[in-house]
């Protein structure tokens, strides 16, 4: 006979039950509210008299254990025992089980096999930043900015014929990372935990430093972490990674050395954690290690951490969703399972973003990525939608809330860019065996974006037709975003990425031996390009007003926004330049509406040229190069305005030359002729 089903949450909170007080039963009961303490409701037990025979007495459900909290690990504040010892369950390594370190080694081997002869030694990325004193090539904040734009840049390079300026200024140099080491699955003597030298006060101070500085701070609950530290029930692996990241933020020589010590210890601990016991805190630690190793330049190790962390999060998400309707534990009136799911969704998207970034640059094909993108709901769009931050506010953990809130919009933007990039990378003509997502999500407008993007996989024709279908899907998503997003800053940011992708999709790469003349310039193409370029002209005030707006953006987030916008401007200028570099023989076949549309494009180029008088764009190194292009197009528009009286005929006519003036950087090789009929 099956056991009786579990009831809803207990009628009394944990505090009142332990003190034998009458509990008011409110989300935050009166006793806890008066004492200003956390109000935690546990899961209720089975109803009725338990029907357990002597033969089944050893199979009582775990839910009967009152006071248990599946979120926190019950691990003492000491070094874990050696593999041969016994102790607390959940973290001990068993010789019969595979360790996380061994699983990471297998992932690295799989990755090397997928490289098809490519070497990470020539990984085509360049990094800015100083290498002195062992400082990372990228800061934790910088990696967010790289993902926001370089995911788009690396993707459009696969199918767009437009030129694209690299996100990094030293593009010509191949980045040689300092150590693409493989996660070591061999057995080593376990080092003593370096946490013994940290008292509770120092730990809480460093936790504050970390939550104020790390972009993935919204993937953890500060309230739950501090609660685990106070109760001596924290996960040593996760805490070591957090403290190591905080020490790195301090930046002095001693702190950096201590950070390296903590990170080494965390990596060595993975050989004593079995894959069967990997839980949310393990996934959080692996995700943070992936972020850290990426910034350090250890790419193969970072990729292995990202892949395995994503697999762990996917498994945990499915398990948690399966029990979400039955688990009603609450803390300060907030459902703990929903907090878990929010953390998992953030981790799922950020590890997937790293995977897609690496796979795109390394040309690794993985048809399972679209299904992985469907596994997670998008992170909260703003601080008001985050249950994690709501819990921190309710628990009065307020010191780092402004910093955590500032990252939410950028992480949300990266999740949508990743979703679009994942599906765009699947449009290359090849057989697709991607599995269907086993989860059904709520019918929200963000889910509609997912469903629209999945349609890109349905067409397996030539690249031009595929880009056309992808364009239609992205255009539909633009309409969905415009109709549902009220936050003007957030809407403009994500649409900047979408419009940039749309411009590049208008100019798909041609087959070998086919030049730019093979592009079919139609009224629809010119009109679509005009719509995209008009967006950049109209949205510039939003960008220019960011520093004085009420949006909670960090300076690095604002700079990331500027760089994404500059990438869009560069695509606009390259697209107009491409059309005006085509042979005049092809222009003879163009219809009058096409010629009129090209004239409007030149007018828009003049408007975009005027934007560079504002200081907002100066923070991007491509400012001068992109400005010169629009300045040249603007001067060409002025030359055509002087020839309005020239009749629109071709034969026997002297036409102006579209060329680079002396001293300007060339964009198009050779010269191109144009007709005054564009007026």
ZIVENTA-V339002 format. One line per field, one symbol per residue. phi: phi as a letter, one per 40 degrees, with the letter a starting at -180 (. if undefined). psi: psi as a letter, one per 30 degrees, with the letter a starting at -180 (. if undefined). A space follows every 50 residues. Layout:
phi=???
psi=???
This chain:
phi=.ccccccccccbcccccccfbcccgcdbcccccccfbcbbbccccccgcc bbcccbccbcccccccgcbcccccbccaccccdccbicchbccbdcbccc cccccccccccccccfgcbccbdcbbbbhcbcfgcccbcdcccccccdbc dcdcccccbbcccbcccccbcccccbccacccdccccbcccccccccbcc ccccccccdcccbccccccbbccccccccccfbccdcccccccccccccc gccccccccccccccccccccbbcccbcbcccccccccccccccccgccc ccccdcccccccccccccccccbccbcbdbbfgbcccccdcccccccccc ccccccccccccfccacccdcccccbcccdcacccccccccccccgcbcb ddccccccccccccccccdccdcccccccacbbcccccbbcccbcccccd ccccccccbbbccccccccccccccccccccccbcccccccccccdcccc ccccccbccccdgbcccccccbccccccccccccdcccccdccccddbcc ccbcdcccccccccccccccccccccdccccccccccccccdcccccccc cccccccccccccccdccccccdcccccccccccccccccccbcccccbb cgbcbcbcaccdgcccbbcgbbbbbcccc
psi=kklklkaallfkleeeefghlkkfglejleeeeefhlkjkklkllkllkk iklefgfghkkfffjkfljfekkiklhlklllffllbklefkkkfflkle eeeeeeeeeeeeeffhflkffhjhklkllkglggklfkleeeeeeeeeef eeefeffefkfkkjkkekfhefkkkjlfjilkkkglklkkkkkfffgjle eeeeeeeeeefffkfgffgljeeeeeeeeeghgljeeeeeeeeeeeeefe fleeeeeeeeeeeeeeeffffgklffgjaeeeeeeeeeeeeeeeefgiee eeeeeeeeeeeeeeeeeeeeeegeffjgklkhgkkeeeeeeeeeeeeeee eeeeeeeeeeeghkkjffeeeefffklllkflfffjeeeeeeeeghifeg eeeeeffeeeeeeeeeeeeeeeeefgfkjlkkhklkkfkkllilfeeeee eeeffeffkibleeeeeeeeeeeeeeeeeeeeffkfjeeeeeeefeeeee eeeeffilkllkfkafffkjjleeeeeeeeeeeeeeeffeeeefgefglf kikleeeeeeeeeeeeeeeeeeeeeeeeegflkfeefffkleeeeeeeee eeeeeeeeeffffkfefffkfgeeeeeeeeeeeeeeeeeeffgffkkile kgkjllkjlklkfkkkekkalkklkfff.
